[in-house]
Amino acid sequence: MRIVFDCRYTRFDRHDGISRYTSELVTELSRLHPVTMLISDHRQLAMLPALPWQLVSAPTSIREPLVALQVNRLHPDVVFSPMQTMGSWGRNYRLLLTVHDLIYYRNRTPPRDLPAFIRLLWRLYHLSWWPQRMLLNRADGIVTVSETTRALMLKHRLTRRPITVVPNAAGALAGAAGAETGVRRTGPATGSLIYMGSFMPYKNVDTLVRSLADLPGHDLHLLSRIGDAEKTRLQTLVPGARIVFHDGVSDEEYVALLDSATALVTASLDEGFGIPLVEAMSLGIPVVVSDIPIFREIGGEAALYFEPRDAAGLAAAVHRLDEPGEWAKRSGLAIEQAARYNWADSAGILLRVLRQTAERPAQPE
């Protein structure tokens, strides 16, 4: 069976969620079966394993609808893409596409770093379910990263194709910088609260900042890159709040900050998974998160929950960690919960569905 893995969403400098999903999953899959990677820029190779590769057009290119004509030259039996938008017209192979979440049907603001015409298409695409259905039904099978997203896809009847959950995980990041992964501790090294994520409206970072009014002993570390205007806006929400803007961190810096923190916090209104939760929990760091279905799935009994827009509720959850034995209890539960997610298991699930897809008759569109 000839497997081609679409790695064109890999970033050049540091991973975002989909880039890390790509890199970690193709690495583990290659340990189980030979794989050829698709790239669209040679710089992506620095973030990927040393595997056979083929250069094709970028996923944002006007050539994307017909990218299958380039992929056909590799004579694959099955192609896996970590996104749902890979072009499929003219393909002569089986195709698996991935849906990470349905966030942008409720929060339609696209990522700001996309070209203007892609941003416009993004908005138009998410006005209705039918473009998604059309793309997914042109594939032979669908992968998603959580049971929560799978349930939403079934609810909205997004595809006639079988849907398989191939979960995210924390990967090698949890072992970076010499962090003592899995070691039980009795308390945090600092009062730091860590947020790893973007500043898009649905991430609800305002609630994190407002909670600091009731958390005088804690500082909030915002790790991702941020524009000057957004930084100024957040600083004005709670005058005197202890906010540390890192404007981007390396994997080593990220792990060092997590490893000394009281908790990872997030107030997201919607998510497809929650990789930072698994990353923090794998280090034995408690997570304090908004009470939404996906975080209940990922955090289980280990996490502490609050209503998404309730800053006082967030602060109260953090204060619970000050109770005797509570931090140590949550730390132990976090390690156990994080152990459910690892890339080797996810790659095994993916290989199984790739084989099943390659063996099935072609699906009528």
DACOR-V591921 format. One record per residue. PHI is phi in whole degrees, -180 to 180 (* if undefined). Layout:
# DACOR-V591921
phi:PHI
phi:PHI
This chain:
# DACOR-V591921
phi:*
phi:-97
phi:-106
phi:-116
phi:-115
phi:-77
phi:-107
phi:-76
phi:-96
phi:-73
phi:-83
phi:-95
phi:-106
phi:-147
phi:-76
phi:-99
phi:-61
phi:-71
phi:-62
phi:-68
phi:-56
phi:-61
phi:-63
phi:-68
phi:-72
phi:-68
phi:-63
phi:-70
phi:-63
phi:-67
phi:-78
phi:-104
phi:-163
phi:-59
phi:-138
phi:-111
phi:-94
phi:-97
phi:-126
phi:-123
phi:-155
phi:-61
phi:-65
phi:-66
phi:-62
phi:-65
phi:-104
phi:-124
phi:-70
phi:-80
phi:-130
phi:-58
phi:-145
phi:-138
phi:-87
phi:-134
phi:-67
phi:-73
phi:-67
phi:-95
phi:-76
phi:-65
phi:-83
phi:-57
phi:-56
phi:-112
phi:-61
phi:-59
phi:-66
phi:-77
phi:-70
phi:-54
phi:-65
phi:-85
phi:54
phi:-75
phi:-85
phi:-150
phi:-119
phi:-113
phi:-118
phi:-80
phi:-133
phi:-99
phi:-103
phi:-64
phi:-63
phi:-130
phi:-68
phi:87
phi:-74
phi:-125
phi:-140
phi:-78
phi:-135
phi:-114
phi:-111
phi:-122
phi:-115
phi:-84
phi:-167
phi:-119
phi:-56
phi:-79
phi:-77
phi:-107
phi:-133
phi:-86
phi:-70
phi:-78
phi:-56
phi:-73
phi:-89
phi:-81
phi:-58
phi:-58
phi:-70
phi:-71
phi:-62
phi:-65
phi:-62
phi:-58
phi:-62
phi:-64
phi:-60
phi:-93
phi:-77
phi:-146
phi:-79
phi:-65
phi:-62
phi:-63
phi:-58
phi:-61
phi:-65
phi:-68
phi:-74
phi:-84
phi:-91
phi:-99
phi:-169
phi:-127
phi:-112
phi:-138
phi:-103
phi:-153
phi:-67
phi:-62
phi:-68
phi:-59
phi:-63
phi:-66
phi:-63
phi:-66
phi:-59
phi:-94
phi:51
phi:-77
phi:-158
phi:-91
phi:-84
phi:-64
phi:-115
phi:-119
phi:-89
phi:-119
phi:-69
phi:-70
phi:-156
phi:-93
phi:68
phi:-69
phi:-56
phi:-65
phi:-103
phi:-71
phi:58
phi:74
phi:-63
phi:-87
phi:-60
phi:85
phi:-81
phi:-76
phi:-126
phi:-99
phi:-167
phi:-77
phi:-81
phi:-141
phi:-92
phi:-68
phi:-111
phi:-111
phi:-123
phi:-118
phi:166
phi:-80
phi:-116
phi:-68
phi:-53
phi:-69
phi:-74
phi:58
phi:-66
phi:-54
phi:-65
phi:-61
phi:-65
phi:-64
phi:-65
phi:-65
phi:-61
phi:-109
phi:-131
phi:-63
phi:-92
phi:-129
phi:-116
phi:-107
phi:-101
phi:-101
phi:-92
phi:-81
phi:-64
phi:-147
phi:-78
phi:-61
phi:-64
phi:-68
phi:-60
phi:-63
phi:-61
phi:-65
phi:-65
phi:-85
phi:-68
phi:-134
phi:-54
phi:85
phi:-64
phi:-89
phi:-115
phi:-114
phi:-96
phi:-93
phi:54
phi:103
phi:-138
phi:-76
phi:-59
phi:-66
phi:-66
phi:-60
phi:-65
phi:-63
phi:-66
phi:-61
phi:-64
phi:-105
phi:-84
phi:-72
phi:-164
phi:-90
phi:-127
phi:-155
phi:-117
phi:-53
phi:-86
phi:-160
phi:-154
phi:-97
phi:-149
phi:137
phi:-56
phi:-57
phi:-62
phi:-66
phi:-61
phi:-66
phi:-64
phi:-65
phi:-92
phi:79
phi:-97
phi:-61
phi:-121
phi:-119
phi:-138
phi:-64
phi:-86
phi:-124
phi:-55
phi:-66
phi:-72
phi:-64
phi:-66
phi:-82
phi:-84
phi:53
phi:-79
phi:-78
phi:-80
phi:-105
phi:-120
phi:-146
phi:-63
phi:-53
phi:-104
phi:-98
phi:-64
phi:-66
phi:-65
phi:-62
phi:-61
phi:-63
phi:-65
phi:-64
phi:-63
phi:-59
phi:-69
phi:-83
phi:-67
phi:-53
phi:81
phi:-70
phi:-61
phi:-63
phi:-63
phi:-67
phi:-62
phi:-64
phi:-64
phi:-64
phi:-61
phi:-66
phi:-68
phi:-64
phi:-63
phi:-71
phi:-120
phi:-148
phi:-68
phi:-63
phi:-64
phi:-63
phi:-65
phi:-63
phi:-63
phi:-62
phi:-61
phi:-62
phi:-73
phi:-63
phi:-64
phi:-62
phi:-67
phi:-65
phi:-86
phi:-75
phi:-62
phi:-57
phi:-86
phi:-67
phi:-84
